[in-house]
């Protein structure tokens, strides 16, 4: 990508709001539970809302990040000394990290260059502008309306205007504090519309893309203007007071636990004071209903092959289903294919900036989840190639990723996506002419070529090899030419 040269001054964009939550002198502690006792201590402590967990779930041998206000820090540190568990301070002032994220260039150019994070109004204005500049192939589309009445905007990219096309959908910003997600999704839109790279052009022009950078607009707006660490939507239903917190987190529902696939089965909460509150029932929220309705609508317009959801952080590609682990991962149709596609893609991603991504189900490599958007897309709608990407980093900055890391993150993600598209095509899910080789109701055969040993970390119980017929070997080679 070629960026226009800009001249800039660094300024701090501060939200002027009487209700703005400051995280001045908040500390973040890292704890790694080494046995069941330590795991139980951290699980029990989570019930106290004054301790803000950055992790959805705590698990053995995994970093647990806990943010603590100044008035609770002494008690927190004393308690962990009492139970003989190491709590390492990794950030001394969370507000400073937030202020750094809000810095941006004031440019003489109006061209966005991914050197800073856009707020909601800026993203919507950027979408409008780029669609106007590419009106022959791009259309501004509405996903639906949020609980506070905001339109959820996206872009449809269709170069060939063919009947029965291959279709893909990309979702960003369902968890509002994960700012790198919309920054990644807008970058993908820009690449599809402006890149001259041959592989990008193929992926952009041979698939009809429906791309939504911020599917939780109320929450994303709130992170810029009220509370940077807000995760959920802004629903006020089922309100109850959550004591000892700087902002009442019961206002809101975790949209990525609100889908009607294994809803409330595992890895979700019925406590409104928890970050993973799944809502009073599946699809209780207009945002989750809008995503579901849109998927069902575009399925009827062609052959929907792809659904990608972008989150942060952890550097993982999660394969459906998130409530499964071990040998049970094979309950997901074409799991072996999805795993193989992701492994190959992450090898290409690593080659860009030497960033390591893990691949597997959330239950195998992260934590158990149910009611997520991408699991619903796979399980309820049968879309073949579905992933959730947990973007940079692995916890160094977490949700507060510095702006200078946006572009390296985006470059490597693009490299991974291009390889994943190539491998998917080589497996026979569709060919160059966009003719689906296997109907959606049948199981496509797995890849016909033996993968090289991946350098990416593999999930336990998922490194199976695939075996194929001579006919499909020849067919796959033909498709990839």
Secondary structure, 3 states (H helix, E strand, C coil): CCCCCCCCCEEECCCCCCCCCCCCCCEEEEEECCCHHHHHHHHHHCCCCCEEECCCCCCCCCEEEEEECHHHHHHHHHHHHHCCCCCEEEECCHHHHHHHHCEEECCCCCCCCCCCCCCHHHHHHHHHHHHHHCCCCEEEEEEEECCCCCEEEEEEECCCCCCCEEEEEEEECCCCCCHHHHHHHHHHHHHHHHCCCHHHHHHHHCCEEEEECCCCHHHHHHHHHCCCCCCCCCCCCCCCCCCCCCCCCCCCCCHHHCCCCCCCCCCCECCCCCCCECCCCCCCCHHHHHHHHHHHHHHCCEEEEEEEEEEECCCEEEECCCCCCHHHHHHCCCHHHHHHHHHHHHHHHHHHHCCCCEEECHHHHCCCCCCCHHHHHHHHHCCCEEEEEEECCCCCCHHHCCHHHHHHHHHHHHHHHHHHHHHHHHCCCCCCCCCCCCCCCCCCCCCCCCCCCCCCEECCCCCCCCCCCHHHHHHHHHHHC
